[in-house]
Amino acid sequence: MKNIKQYLLLFSLILLSAGLRAQEKAEPWTASQLMPTSELAALINDPAAKKPLIINIGPQAVIKGSVDVGPGQEKDNIKKLEKMLSKEDKNREVVLYCGCCPFDKCPNIRPAFSLIKEKGFTKAKLLDVPKNIKTNWIDPGYPVN
């Protein structure tokens, strides 16, 4: 009887662990695909640097030279992004950003980054905006439109 209880306890713990892992969703980007804000600002400010395609997938294109697609959580905007990407070289560096809210809660970045990966862009980046665009881009004095 004691062995049965131990096996049941062990089995329950294994099921609980598996359930918790199933709830953790892997992000569509890797750590190496996150671009620090300072790196993008340096590229924008360097007249000799090759400029990436900078796409805003949030509420407003704030970053200098960025193009606005609109919030990535909306299907029409994902279609707009898909159309825009269809005209681009898949080897061009593309940087997506939102900045509407804390990075881990943003509803816009995941659908847009998933699309850019699905379309085979080899130099896809996601701007690392952990808090919001004001705190992580505007307040440090990085270039704006």
N, C-alpha and C positions, 0 to 999 in steps of 0.2 A: 504494500500500500504506500509506503514511504517513497519507493522508487517511482511509482506512478505519479505521485504529487510532484516530485522533482522534474520528471519528464514533462508534465503538463505546464509547470512553471517555466521551464526552459522553452518549450514550444510557444507559449504565450509571449515571452520576451522576444523571440525570433519574429513572430508575426507583427508585434508592435514595432519593432525596428524596421522591418520591411515596409510597413505602412507609412512610417515617418519619412523614409527615404523616397517613397513614391510621391509624397507631397512636395518634396524639394524639386523644383523645376530647374533644369540647367538653362543658363542664359544662352542666347543664340550667338554671342560673341565670346572671344577668349580674352584673357588679360592683355595679350600682346596687341589686340585690336582696339584697346582703349587708348585714345590720344589725350595726353595732358593738355589743359587749356593753354599753358605757357608755350607748348610746342606749336600749336596752331597759330597763336598770336605772333610768334617769331616768323613763321612762314608768311603770314599776311604782311608783316612789316618789312620783310626782306624783298627789295625790288628784284633781286636776281633769282629768287626762289621760284621753282615751278609751283604754281598754285593748284591745290586740290579743288575738286568740285565740292563746295560746302552747301549742304542741304538742310534747311530747317524743317523738321517734322513735328514742330510744336505750334503754339499759337501765333508767334511773330518772329520774323527773320531779323535778328538783332545784330548778328556778327557781320562785320564788313565783308562785302562780296558774296554773302550767302543768298541762296534763292529759297523762296518760300513755297512749300508744298502744302502746308496745313497739317493739323494734328493727325499723326499716324494711326490713331485709333479709329479713324473714320475711313470706311471702305473706299469712298470716292477719292480720298487723298492718297490712298495706297495705289489706286489705279493711276492717278496723276503721277505719282512717283515712278511707277512701272513704265509709263509712257516716256517720262524724262530719261530714265535709265536706258531705254531701248535705243536712244540716240548717242549713247556714250560708249567709248572704248572700255572694255571690261578690265583693262590693265591700268586705267586711270585711277589715281587715288581719289576716293570719295569719302567725305567726312559727314556723318549725320549728327545732328544735335537737336535737343529739345530745350530742356531747362525750365519746364513749367513747374516742376516740383522736385522733391528729393528723388534722386536717381533710382533707388530701389522700388519706388512706388509709381514711376512714370508709365502711363498707359500708351504712350506714343512710340517709344524707342524699340520695343520688342517686335511689333508687326513690321515696322519699316526695316529694321536690321535683318530680320528673317528674310524679307523679300530680296534685299541686296545680296545676301548670301546665296539664296536660291537662284538668282540671276547670274551667279558665277563671277562676281567682281572680286578680283584677286587682292586688291589693295583697299578693301573696305575698312573704315575706321568709325568708331563711335566716340564723340567728344566726351571726355570724362567730366561730367557736370554733377557732382555728388549732391549739391543742395538745390541750387536754382541758377538761372542765367544771370540774375542781378549779383548774387554773392560771388559766383565763380567766374564771371566774365566782365560785367560792367564795373563793379566795385574795384577790381584790380587795375582798371584803366585800359583794358584791351580794346582793340579797334572795333568800332560799331558803325552801322550804316547811318 
